[in-house]
Amino acid sequence: MNRRVFCQSLLATGLSLSSPAWARPAAKPLNILLITADDLGTQLGCYGDSLARTPNLDALAARGVQFQNGYITAPSCSPSRSSILTGLYPHQNGHWGLANFGYRMHYGIPAMPALLQQAGYYNAIIGKLHVNPVSAFPFDFAQTDATKTWDVKRVAQTSREQMQAAERQKKPFFLYVNYFDPHTPFHDQFEGVPANPHTPAQMKPFPFHPVDALNKGVREQMAGYYNGVARMDVGVGLLMAELQKAGRDGDTLVLFVGDHGPQFPRGKNAVYEAGIRVPFLALWPGATTPHRDNRLVSTIDFLPTILNAAGAKLPTGLPGASLRPLLDGKDAPWRQVLGAENNAHGDKDWRPQRTMRDGRWKLIHTLLPGRPNTKITPSGGKPWIDLTQSSLPGSLGAQVFATHRDTPQWQLYDLQNDPHEFRNLAGKPKHAAIEAGLRAQLEAWQRETNDPLRDPAKLAAITRAHDEGTFVRSGGKKEE
């Protein structure tokens, strides 16, 4: 199907529909370096994580714009990555769950590599694509074995070769580098990287886990996770060095993001902040004034930003906008609210949720309350570790994990005073007006982005098909 035209409204986005001077085609297209890290939340030094060893990403953040409120669209790999590559929410492009379970986008959705190819770019991908159908993504070079990116030196070498290939063809490049770290299976070291691995004894609870102690298994898993973060950081440092050696650091837009939060309860597969708020860095040569920015940005903004830098035509109906006016640190019209979603991970995990936040408050709507969250307890012990064993009965931790397991229909959190969402304020008379306002914003966002799950009949039909194992995930005819 062709891209639908979705309305942009001031209510849903807070953005002006006019075309300011910065939105005019660039005099010379920039090269594009888009870097993702798999299952990486805000576990970086520049975001205040004391366990993280990330000097290279901290340096990139210091040179560019560090968005403090950067979000993905969905806390599952394929849906999240589908938004990065199309500028659409998963409920718009049709990628409800993981590609390896058969989920895919609707046919005919314009995707980033195809749009850049039309603009004369050389396209290369290193690391996993994990979005279907593969035919929607015309790369000139594709090395999509995720596990090969554990060898960060090889990633840097391959990146250099692809920059050279683009130069030989006299084309600007789009280089899409996707590190598998810090995804499972964890490796404390790979080819000697990192040089000094974390140990389990050094681990302490994540801030979003209200527990006093960690059992041995959790500490081991966390150490593996942080070693993956450290290795990925080394890789980014090598990659940026190659960009500089090639003399392309002065004409390359660099974007870095995690595809969602860490694979621990309340992170991956959850619409809590630990699941959908991620590191979000941007460096646009000649346009960036280094600073930290608190505005609400999302990966739906990547496609407009990249096409802006390429001087390419923007498809109609995108819900996002170019980040370009935010990069100099000056005031600019921008959205005041932002939505995100969760639908499925594997084909047995259909548990749709929608969320809306403003500058302080966040609302979570579970569309099918009463369906237990299967992602809080372990499957074979890894990676879904049941942290409730570290929480005393009746404790805050026990209550928080119980809410995560048996999710209520509505949750409301004061992110200013409760940034890790421990105390649900939904239904409290004191906050009734705030909750009502966010419900209205959520409904407007779903309506304006044509969310099919707004319709109770469609929600019931899709749910029934999932439960019966007959859901047609292709979004269209079978790919030849």
Residue, then its C-alpha position, 0 to 999 in steps of 0.5 A: m500500500n502507498r503511504r497514507v497522508f497523516c495530519q500534523s496538528l499543533l495539538a499532537t506535535g506542537l510544530s509549525l507547518s511553515s517552511p523556515a529558511w533552514a528547511r531549504p535544500a542544502a547547497k551541498p548534500l552532507n554525508i550521513l553516518l547513522i549509528t545504533a546500539d542494540d538494547l542500549g538505554t541511557q547507560l552512558g557516562c554523559y547521561g550520568d551512569s556511574l558504571a558506564r565506561t563510555p569516553n568516546l560517546d561522552a566526547l561525541a556528546a560534548r561536541g554535539v547536541q545531547f538530547q536529554n529527552g530522546y525517545i524511540t517509538a517502541p521498545s522492541c528491536s524491529p518496530s523501533r528500527s522500522s520507525i528509524l528507517t521510515g519516520l513512521y510509528p509502527h502502527q502506521n508502517g505495520h511492523w507490529g513485532l520482530a521481523n524474525f517472527g514474520y512481522r513486516m511493514h506494509y508494502g509501498i512504504p518509502a524507506m530511508p535508503a530508497l529515498l537517499q538512493q533517489a537523491g544520489y547517495y551510496n548506501a551501506i549497512i553494517g550490522k543487522l537490518h531486522v526490518n521486513p520486507v528486505s526489498a524496501f531497503p536498497f543498499d549498495f553494500a550490506q553486511t547484516d550479520a549482527t554478531k560480526t559487529w562484536d569485532v569493532k575493529r573490523v566494523a571500523q575497517t569496513s566503514r573505511e572501505q565503504m566511505q572509499a567506495a562512495e568516493r570512487q563513485k563520486k557520491p555522498f554516502f549513507l553509512y548505517v552502522n548497527y552495533f549488536d552490543p550490548h544485546t545478549p548473548f553477552h561477552d565480557q571480552f571479544e578480541g580483547v575488547p574491552a581491555n578491562p572488563h567489568t566484574p559482577a562485584q562492581m554491579k549495583p541496581f539500575p535506578f529503575h529497579p527499586v531493590d536493595a540487593l542483587n543476586k549473583g545471576v543478576r550481577e553477572q548479567m549486568a556485568g555482561y551488559y556493561n561490558g557490551v556497552a564499553r565494547m560498543d563505545v570503543g567501536v564508536g571511537l574507532l569509527m569516528a577516527e576513520l571518519q576523521k582520517a578520511g577527511r569527512d568529519g567536516d561534511t558528515l551528519v552524525l546521529f547516534v541512538g539506542d534502539h530501546g532500553p536494556q534487556f532487563p525488566r522495566g526496560k526492553n519491551a516496556v513503555y516505562e522510561a527505561g524502555i523508551r528513553v535512549p541516548f540521542l546524540a546529533l552532530w551537524p557540521g557547521a550548524t551544531t552548537p554543543h549543548r544539552d537539549n531538554r525538548l522532546v525528540s523521537t526517532i520519527d525525527f531522523l528521516p526528516t533530519i537526514l533528508n533535510a541534510a541531503g537536500a532531498k524531498l520530504p515525503t508527505g504525512l510524516p509525524g516527525a520533523s527535522l532536528r536542524p532548528l534545535l541544533d544551535g541551542k536557540d529557541a524554536p517552535w517544537r512539540q510539547v507532547l510526544g507519543a510512543e507505543n508497544n504492541a508485540h515482541g514475539d508472536k506470543d507477546w501481543r500486549p498493546q500499550r500507548t503512552m503520552r508525555d509532556g514536559r513533566w507528566k506521563l500517561i500509559h494506557t494498556l489496551l488489554p489489561g489483565r494479560p500478564n506480562t510474560k517478560i518479567t520472569p525468566s525464560g531459561g534464566k536469561p535474559w529476563i531475570d525475576l528481580t522480585q526475588s530481591s524485593l521483600p514482600g510488601s516493599l516498594g520493589a515488590q509493588v513496582f514489579a507487580t504493577h509491571r507484571d499485571t499492568p493496570q489499564w491506566q498509569l500516570y507518573d510525575l516524571q519530575n518527582d518520580p523519574h523512574e515511575f514507581r508511584n502510579l497516580a492514575g485515578k487520584p482526584k488530585h491529578a484528575a485534570i492532568e490525567a484527563g488532559l493527557r488522555a485527550q492528547l493521547e486520543a488526538w495522537q492516535r486519531e491523527t496517526n490513524d492508529p488502527l487499535r483505536d477501533p475496538a472491533k479491530l483491536a478485538a480482531i487482531t487480538r483474536a488472530h494473535d491468540e489463535g496464531t492466525f494473524v497475518r503479519s505481512g501487511g500485504k501479499k507474500e513477498e516473492 
